[in-house]
Amino acid sequence: MEKPEIVFGRVLRQFRKDINFSQEKLSQESGLDRTYISLLERGLRQPTLTSLLKLAAALGVSAVNLVAAVEVKMNENS
């Protein structure tokens, strides 16, 4: 089973690409540093609750949907 942070990173990247955002654009919209977003997408960091909420808002989805997408991917991989 893959680590949740790896799966979260993949989901975050897919959501970002689905709306044609660069990491820089997501950074601007969320107020989070671009390098932090890069670390999240590579599974090297786990988001705080505050970061998760900011990312979801910037992506135009609810935090619940973002986390649910991670859960679905994890269940697919198990």
C-alpha positions as CSV (number, residue, x, y, z in Angstrom):
1,M,0.0,0.0,0.0
2,E,1.3,3.4,-0.9
3,K,1.9,6.1,1.7
4,P,-1.0,8.6,2.0
5,E,1.4,11.5,1.3
6,I,2.4,10.0,-2.1
7,V,-1.2,9.5,-3.1
8,F,-2.1,12.9,-1.9
9,G,0.6,14.4,-4.0
10,R,-0.6,12.6,-7.1
11,V,-4.2,13.7,-6.5
12,L,-3.1,17.3,-5.9
13,R,-1.2,17.4,-9.1
14,Q,-4.1,15.9,-11.1
15,F,-6.6,18.4,-9.6
16,R,-4.1,21.2,-10.4
17,K,-3.6,20.1,-14.0
18,D,-7.4,19.5,-14.5
19,I,-7.9,23.3,-14.1
20,N,-4.7,24.2,-16.0
21,F,-2.9,25.7,-13.1
22,S,0.8,25.8,-12.8
23,Q,2.4,25.3,-9.4
24,E,3.0,29.1,-9.5
25,K,-0.6,29.9,-10.2
26,L,-1.8,27.5,-7.4
27,S,0.7,29.2,-5.1
28,Q,-0.7,32.6,-5.9
29,E,-4.3,31.5,-5.5
30,S,-3.7,29.6,-2.2
31,G,-1.2,31.9,-0.6
32,L,1.2,28.9,-0.1
33,D,4.8,28.8,-1.3
34,R,5.4,27.2,-4.7
35,T,8.2,25.1,-3.3
36,Y,5.8,23.8,-0.6
37,I,3.3,22.8,-3.2
38,S,6.1,21.0,-5.1
39,L,7.1,19.1,-1.9
40,L,3.4,18.1,-1.4
41,E,3.1,16.9,-5.0
42,R,6.2,14.8,-4.7
43,G,5.0,13.2,-1.4
44,L,7.8,14.7,0.6
45,R,5.5,16.7,2.9
46,Q,2.0,16.3,4.4
47,P,-0.4,19.2,4.4
48,T,-1.6,20.8,7.5
49,L,-5.3,21.3,7.9
50,T,-4.9,25.0,7.1
51,S,-2.9,24.2,3.9
52,L,-5.4,21.6,2.9
53,L,-8.3,24.1,3.2
54,K,-6.3,26.7,1.2
55,L,-5.4,24.3,-1.5
56,A,-9.0,23.1,-1.8
57,A,-10.4,26.6,-2.0
58,A,-7.8,27.6,-4.7
59,L,-8.7,24.5,-6.7
60,G,-12.4,25.2,-6.5
61,V,-13.2,22.0,-4.6
62,S,-14.1,21.2,-1.0
63,A,-11.5,19.8,1.3
64,V,-13.8,16.8,1.7
65,N,-13.7,16.1,-2.0
66,L,-9.9,16.4,-2.1
67,V,-9.5,14.0,0.8
68,A,-12.1,11.7,-0.6
69,A,-10.2,11.5,-3.9
70,V,-7.1,10.4,-2.0
71,E,-9.1,7.8,-0.2
72,V,-10.5,6.4,-3.4
73,K,-7.0,6.2,-5.0
74,M,-5.7,4.5,-1.9
75,N,-8.5,1.9,-2.0
76,E,-7.8,1.3,-5.7
77,N,-4.2,0.6,-5.0
78,S,-4.8,-1.8,-2.1
